[in-house]
């Protein structure tokens, strides 16, 4: 059977499964009716739904089984939906549970690559489980590997999984008390009426968990962070006017993101400065915050307000080793003549070392004046000279860049594990006070680490060089001797003597 036929059968099988579940959901909806929260069908205790993994892979294939729908209401014109989804991406199928507002996914569980089927089940003891349906696993055809769970087993969840009008996915016990809710585990979007506690944070979508952005609530501020490995650097913050109360939580209102103290008194507001109501706001993949409104005329969500608007406000708007100039354009650090800049950032025909923790290339520092970084490092090394600040960076193999400030509001020595957020310093006085330096390989041609050779290789190179020198000297000696003999042969006086 051809590959094209396998793909066609895979799509047909997936669509039949989704259509069948849609029919079952519709029937269950008629049976259950609409609850007090304005919901369609509900997933009851002891029930589940699954989407089989097609035998053949097809990039971009996207299947979903709708489990719950909200009735919306005046506030929510595009209704919420809860669905199980199976997506084809990067050569694999990915399974997850998600909630969408219209066509925007506003919450999702962890995603994983299933082997047989994407399975969602509300168990008899009241726990919501998402896993890989593996036929015959555990001695039964209905078991598999559990990847994600709500953690509500044995907590008296006897009702159904419900989706409320505001998009909150909840599990209730018999006393209608919430035992689990999606609002307590935000991902990258905060919905209207949803709170962000001190114990939670928004995380940006990212291709890797080694470099991502987060929005966090602290005692005296709400801040955006660039997370790199075990380190994080703030690059934007908002502090309330009321300095006498600590922030307890943040809540998205129609006017913007409001900050509240422990007595639920509003002490600050990140205002959208717009009369249009906010529906949700998100932490984008590039680290930007965006407040969204709904436009009924076009049936889409559009950006209402962004606190960070210029390229110099974001850590990597000019890419790695890029500099954001005072005219809001991007250029490259003059480390190498081989730098070139495009929309992706500064490019080289070679890569800088990912770390300087090996002996193949020793390091040196290239110093720049007139530029700084928007990244604020957590530790500040105070009471050191600029040379001591540089030496400390050279001794730390994880340090890729540093900044020394001799004045201003934050004097001291700062070290970074990333080279980003670099911008031109506007004031001439401040330019003299700030010194930024970047670590590059030492003993290189134009900043490029030469081909690494072992110790034996270097010795061989020295030996070969000595042999060549000896041959040259021997050749010169033979030439001189030949010349002397020739002169003597043609000189009569020499022959007589």
URNORKA-V700187 format. One record per pair of residues at least 24 apart in sequence whose ideal C-beta (glycine too) atoms are under 8 Angstrom apart, sorted by the first residue. I is the first residue (numbers start at 1). J is the second residue. Records with the same first field share a line. If there is no record, write none. Layout:
# URNORKA-V700187
I = J + J
This chain:
# URNORKA-V700187
3 = 56
6 = 55 + 56
7 = 54 + 56 + 58
9 = 54 + 55 + 56
10 = 54 + 55 + 56 + 57 + 58 + 61
11 = 54 + 58 + 61
13 = 52 + 54
14 = 51 + 52 + 54 + 61 + 63 + 86
15 = 63
17 = 51 + 52 + 63 + 65
18 = 51 + 63 + 64 + 65
21 = 49 + 51 + 65 + 66
22 = 65 + 66
25 = 65 + 66 + 67
32 = 160
34 = 71
35 = 162
37 = 70 + 162 + 163 + 164 + 165
38 = 70 + 71 + 72 + 73 + 164 + 165
39 = 68 + 69 + 70 + 71 + 162 + 163 + 164
40 = 68 + 69 + 70 + 71
41 = 67 + 68 + 69
42 = 68 + 160 + 161 + 162
43 = 67 + 68 + 120 + 122 + 160 + 161
44 = 122 + 160
45 = 122 + 123 + 124 + 126 + 157 + 158 + 159 + 160
46 = 122 + 123 + 124
47 = 121 + 122
48 = 119 + 120 + 121 + 122
49 = 84 + 119 + 120 + 121
50 = 84 + 117 + 118 + 119 + 120 + 133
51 = 84 + 85 + 86 + 95 + 117 + 118
52 = 116 + 117 + 118
53 = 86 + 93 + 114 + 115 + 116 + 117 + 118
54 = 93
57 = 88 + 91 + 92 + 93
58 = 88
59 = 88 + 89 + 91
60 = 88 + 89
61 = 86 + 87 + 88 + 93
62 = 86 + 87 + 88
63 = 87
64 = 98
67 = 120 + 161
68 = 161 + 162 + 163 + 169
69 = 163
70 = 163 + 164 + 165 + 167
71 = 165
72 = 165
73 = 165
75 = 165 + 166 + 192
76 = 101 + 165 + 166 + 167
77 = 294 + 296
78 = 102 + 103 + 294 + 299
80 = 106 + 163 + 165 + 166 + 167
81 = 163
82 = 161 + 163 + 169
84 = 118 + 120
85 = 118
86 = 114 + 118
87 = 111
93 = 118
95 = 130 + 132 + 147
96 = 130
97 = 130 + 148
99 = 163 + 167 + 169 + 182
101 = 167 + 191 + 279 + 280
102 = 294 + 299 + 301
104 = 189 + 280 + 301
106 = 167 + 189 + 191 + 280
107 = 167 + 169 + 182 + 185 + 186 + 187 + 189
108 = 187
109 = 148
110 = 147 + 148
112 = 147 + 148
116 = 144
117 = 144
119 = 144
122 = 160 + 161
123 = 153
125 = 153 + 154 + 157
126 = 152 + 153 + 154 + 155 + 156 + 157 + 158 + 171 + 173 + 179
127 = 151 + 152 + 153 + 157
128 = 152 + 161 + 171 + 180
150 = 180
151 = 180
152 = 179 + 180
155 = 179
166 = 191 + 192 + 193 + 194
167 = 191
168 = 194
188 = 282 + 283 + 284
189 = 280 + 281 + 282 + 283
190 = 252 + 257 + 280 + 281 + 282
191 = 252 + 279 + 280
192 = 252 + 253 + 254 + 277 + 278 + 279 + 280
193 = 251 + 252 + 253
194 = 251 + 252
195 = 249 + 250 + 251 + 252
196 = 249 + 250 + 251 + 252
197 = 249
198 = 247 + 248 + 249
202 = 282 + 283
203 = 283
204 = 283 + 284 + 285 + 286 + 287
205 = 284 + 285
206 = 285
211 = 418
213 = 283 + 287
214 = 283
215 = 283 + 289
217 = 247 + 249 + 250 + 259
218 = 247
219 = 246 + 247
220 = 246 + 247
221 = 247
222 = 247 + 250 + 257 + 259 + 270
224 = 283 + 287 + 289 + 308
226 = 287 + 315 + 375 + 418 + 420 + 421
228 = 417 + 418
229 = 417
231 = 377 + 378 + 417
232 = 378
233 = 315 + 375 + 376 + 377 + 378 + 416 + 418 + 421
234 = 375 + 376
235 = 287 + 313 + 314 + 315 + 374 + 375 + 376 + 421
236 = 289 + 307 + 308 + 313
238 = 268 + 270 + 307
239 = 268
240 = 267 + 268
241 = 267 + 268
242 = 267 + 268
252 = 278 + 280 + 281
253 = 278
254 = 278
256 = 291 + 305
257 = 281
270 = 307
272 = 304 + 305
273 = 305
274 = 304 + 305
276 = 304
278 = 304
286 = 314 + 316 + 317
287 = 314 + 315 + 316
288 = 313 + 314
312 = 374 + 423
313 = 374
314 = 421
315 = 374 + 375 + 418 + 420 + 421
316 = 345 + 420 + 421
318 = 345 + 346 + 422
319 = 344 + 345 + 346
320 = 345 + 346 + 418 + 419 + 420
321 = 345 + 346 + 352 + 419 + 422 + 438
322 = 346 + 422
323 = 371 + 422 + 423 + 424
324 = 422 + 423 + 424
325 = 423 + 424
326 = 424 + 426
333 = 366 + 368 + 371 + 422 + 438
335 = 366 + 438 + 440 + 447
336 = 446 + 447 + 448
337 = 446
338 = 446 + 448
350 = 448 + 449
352 = 440 + 441
353 = 441 + 449
355 = 397 + 398
356 = 397 + 399 + 400 + 439 + 441
357 = 397 + 398
360 = 449 + 452
361 = 441 + 442 + 443 + 444 + 449 + 452
362 = 441 + 442 + 443
363 = 394 + 439 + 440 + 441 + 442
364 = 394 + 439 + 440 + 441 + 442
365 = 390 + 393 + 394 + 402 + 437 + 438 + 439 + 440
366 = 437 + 438 + 440 + 447
367 = 435 + 436 + 437
368 = 435 + 436 + 437 + 438
369 = 431 + 432 + 434 + 435 + 436
370 = 424 + 425 + 431 + 434
371 = 422 + 423 + 424 + 425 + 434 + 436
372 = 403 + 405 + 422 + 423 + 425 + 434 + 436
373 = 401 + 403 + 416 + 420 + 421 + 422 + 423 + 436
374 = 421 + 423
375 = 416 + 418 + 420 + 421
376 = 410 + 414
377 = 403 + 414 + 415 + 416
379 = 414 + 415
380 = 410 + 412 + 413 + 414
381 = 412 + 413 + 414 + 415
382 = 411 + 412 + 413
384 = 412 + 413
386 = 413 + 435
388 = 413
389 = 413
390 = 437
393 = 437 + 439
394 = 439
399 = 439
400 = 438 + 439
401 = 436 + 437 + 438 + 439
402 = 436 + 437
403 = 434 + 435 + 436 + 437
404 = 434 + 435 + 437
405 = 433 + 434 + 435
406 = 433 + 434 + 435
407 = 433
408 = 433 + 434
